[in-house]
Amino acid sequence: MSEDSVMRDQAALDRLLRAERQGLRLAIFCRTAAVALQIVWFIASRTANGHMPDPLIITVLSLFAALGVGAFLVIGTRYDRWWLKYALYAVDILGICVLFVLAPAFHPSGIEPILSFRNQGIHFLFPLIAMASLSLSWRLVAWSGLMSVIGWWAAFGFAVSGVETPLSWGDLPVNWTRDDYLALVLSPDFIATGSRVEETGFVMVAALILALAVHRARNVFFAQIEAEAAREELQRAFGRYVPEVIAERLVADRETLAPQVRRGVALVLDIENFTKYADGRDPAAVIETLGSFLADATDAISAREGVVISFTGDGLLAAFNTPLEIKAPERAALDAASDLLACAEKHGFRVRIGLAAGPVASGRVGSSRRQAFTIYGDTVNRAARLEALAKDAGATVLTDTGVAGKARPDDLLKPLGEQKIRGFEVPLEVWSKEMTALPGGTAG
């Protein structure tokens, strides 16, 4: 893994950690607010019914609220530890379970714990599990579900410990009647073990489903980080002018950037007499005009499924059929050349273009900190030499045999015969495509 990848992964983990802390603080805030509301509701409901609120329950709930406030203040500070959230949820869940079975024991009426336990319900634990999902930690959600199951069975075990003759659903007669049913469910010895299995089973399944949902959400987050990293890599490789459609295709198939050799077409473009055009003009205006032209030229090439590999001062290098595979690169390059001539005329420039077809090697070059995608080989060199030859030949577009072989009559190519190309021992067959005169051209 490259250093950039490590840094990106660490940055992603840092972002996720911040989101987890914010979510955990939100969960603790909601949990503490719920406990405070429960205190108010408990006091109000007991008072409205003419009963004295149980001081033990109020004390325990107040301690829960104070614990939440303390945890809220600690999260994100130097006192924060990874295990604190697990400890907090364990204390909350187990505390609620203990409260269900201990509260009746301190009541003067001496109610059997099993009767109070049956009257409560495991649904009191569901909000805690749901709030755990706000932390974006699937482990905390699963932990909350596990603690709920353990706490509920522990509370159940304590509640039934004093039952001398436990009764459950299996004690109903085969052909039971309404009286049999009422006698069973209203009995102080009825513990309903099967119902406890169903309750905790549903709680655990719900917690695991919620944990899976959180896990999927985290995967989506990392996928977005990876996509952002891929787009940043493309921007480093291809510069600013990477059309969205091209970027999406490259991101979808990362292997397209791997070193490879594929038959394609190289296009080299240069503005004619640009130095003369820029002489005496305001540099800012020159750069703005040049940038506008190169942006439109890039769009024209992209519209023909080509990719601008690099900008060369007042020109550019483009490729067809690499890194993106297309069906007819020669045809696409010829059409792009025509579009570029029109684009140049629109901006008041004359351009020279060299087109060459053949094997094109491509791949990323550079260090782990800075990389660029490039194309190279005889085909690229030939396109550059043809663009240079266009100046001596007084031509606008020069192509080699490979490109000219795919031309149509309306391309208006004419053969120039064999030409000696600098850097090539054997003369090459060359074809030219002329551009109409540029009325009032500024750079021609």
Secondary structure, DSSP 8 states (H G I E B T S, - for coil): --HHHHHHHHHHHHHHHHHHHHHHHHHHHHHHHHHHHHHHHHHHHHHHTT----HHHHHHHHHHHHHHHHHHHHTTSTT--TTHHHHHHHHHHHHHHHHHHHGGGGSTT---HHHHHHHH-GGGGHHHHHHHGGGT-HHHHHHHHHHHHHHHHHHHHHHHTT-SS-B-GGGS-TT--HHHHHHHHTSTTB--HHHHHHHHHHHHHHHHHHHHHHHHHHHHHHHHHHHHHHHHHHHHHH-S---HHHHHHHHH-GGGGS-EEEEEEEEEEEETTHHHHHTTS-HHHHHHHHHHHHHHHHHHHHHTT-EEEEE-SSEEEEEESSSS--S-HHHHHHHHHHHHHHHHHHTT--EEEEEEEEEEEEEEEE-SSSEEEEEESHHHHHHHHHHHHHHHHT-SEEE-HHHHTT--GGG-EEEEEEE--TT-SS-EEEEEE-----TT-S--
